[in-house]
C-alpha cells in the first residue's frame, strides 16, 4: 500500500495493486497441506485476473484519450 502513495501515473498504481494482491495470494496459500487453501488461492488468482484486465484496459483507454485530447 505504501507504493500507491507516490504513484503519479496509472501504471505505477496498477503495479502497486498487483504486488499487493500477489502477497495476498501467497498468504492465502500458505498452508500447503490444506486443500481449501489451494482452492482459495487458485480462486483468488482467477478472480483477480479479471479485474486486473479491466483495470489495464481502462488505463489504456484513459491514457490514449489524454494524448489525443478527446474524452469519452
N, C-alpha and C positions, 0 to 999 in steps of 0.2 A: 504494500500500500504506500510505502514511502517513495516508491518510484513514480507514483502518479502525481505527486506534488510538483516536481519540477517539469512535468510533461507540458511542453508548449505546442506540440502538434499531435495530430490524431494517431500517428503510427507509434509514437512513444507511449501514448495512453494504452493502445492495443497491446503492445509488448508487456507493459506493466501488468495488465489484467491477465494475460496469458501466463506469465511467470507465476502469478499468484494462484491461478487455477491449477497449474501443474503441481504446485506444492500441496494443494488440497487433494489432488488425485493420489499423491504419494501417501499422505496421511490416512486417507480412507482405506487404501490397500495395504496398510502396514501389517495387518495380521495375515500372514501367508497361509496358515492352516485353515482359516475360515473360508468357506465357500461364499458366505454372504459378503465378505469383504471383497473378494474377487469380482463378484457380480456387481456390487455397488460401484467399484472403481471403473468397471467397463461401461456401466450405465452413465456415470458421470462423464466419461471420456466421449461417449457417443452423443449424449445430450449437450455437452459443452462444445462440440464441433459445429453444431447447427447455429447457435447464437454467434459463435466466432466468425463463421462465414458471412452471416448477415451484417455483423459489425464491420468486417473488411469491405463488403460491398458498399455499405453506407459511407465509409471513409473514402473509398474510391470515387463515389458519386459526388460527395461534397467537395473534395479537393479538385476534381475535374471541373466542376461548375465554378469554383472560385477562380481557376486560371482563365476560363473563358468569359467570366463576368456575367454569366447567366445563373439564375437561381430557380429551383423548382417551386 
